[in-house]
Structure formats: C-alpha cells, structure tokens
Amino acid sequence: MERGPLIRILQEMEGTDLELDLIISGQVKALEIRNVEKALELHSSQGISIRTRQNQIWVDASLVAAAYQARSDGG
C-alpha cells in the first residue's frame, strides 16, 4: 500500500473514536490503531509516525497489505 492513502485515512481519524486495522505482510494478527492524536509522514519514502493516546507507532506503509475500518451505518 502506498503511504498517501494510508496517511489520509489516519489523519481523518485524528480526534475521533474510529479504529483502523492494518494487515502487515508476514504477520498473523492485524495491527489495531485507535485513539489517533496525530499522524505524520516521515522523511523515508513510506514511513508514517502515528501518535495515539496509548502508543507511539511507526509504520512502513509498503508492508501494509490491507487496511480495514468498521463502517458506521449512521443512526
């Protein structure tokens, strides 16, 4: 996955209660990201820094095979 679409998704999550699961190549379990406070592009071509209330996470977007988010049906 390229960094552009992923960083836009993460930035739209800032300050919301949305959760995002990332499937990382070679991993059995998805990486769950929630409570995003800030998402920034790193100097590397695919690097992303994600600050959540609980963690600081660094992701190489080129290793992300899929991303999915529970959809809100409104209401």
N, C-alpha and C positions, 0 to 999 in steps of 0.2 A: 504494500500500500504506500502511496506517496504521502509525504508529510502534509501538503496543503489541505486536502480534505479532512485529515485527522485533526489538524490544529484548529480548523474552523469548528468542527464538532465540539472539541474540548473547550474552546473559547465561548461557545454558545451555552455550555454547561456552567460557566462561572456564576456562582451565587445562586444556583438552582438546586433542587433535590434530585435531578436526573442522575442516572447511573449508566456507565458505559462498560461493556465487557470487550476486552481485546483478546483475540486468539493469536498467540505468539508462536511462530514456527518452532516445532520441536517440543512444545510444552503440552502437557495433558490437560491442564486446567486453565481456564480463562483468567486473565488479569482483570479484576473488577476495580473500576475507578469511580469514586463518588465524592461528593462534597468538594468539588473543584473550586479553588480560590483563584488560581492563576495558571495559565498555560502559555509557555513561551517557546519560540523557535530557538534552537541552539546554533552555534556557528557551523557545526557539521552539517552536511547536506540533508540528513534525515533525522537529526536529533531533536527531541522535544523534552522540555522540562515541565513537569506538572506538579504544582503545589496543591495539596488537599489539606483539609483540616487535620487529618491524621498522619500524612506522609509527604515526603518529597520523592517524586518518581521521575526517572529519566528513561525515555523510550527511544529506541531506534526504529523509526516508522517503517523502514524497509523490511523489518522482521515481522510486522503485523500482517497476518494472513486474512483476518476478517475482524470487523467491529460490529457489535450489535447493541441496541438500546431498546429497552421496553417502551413500547409506544403508548402514548396517552390517548384514550378514546374520548377524552373530554368529559364533561359532566360535572 
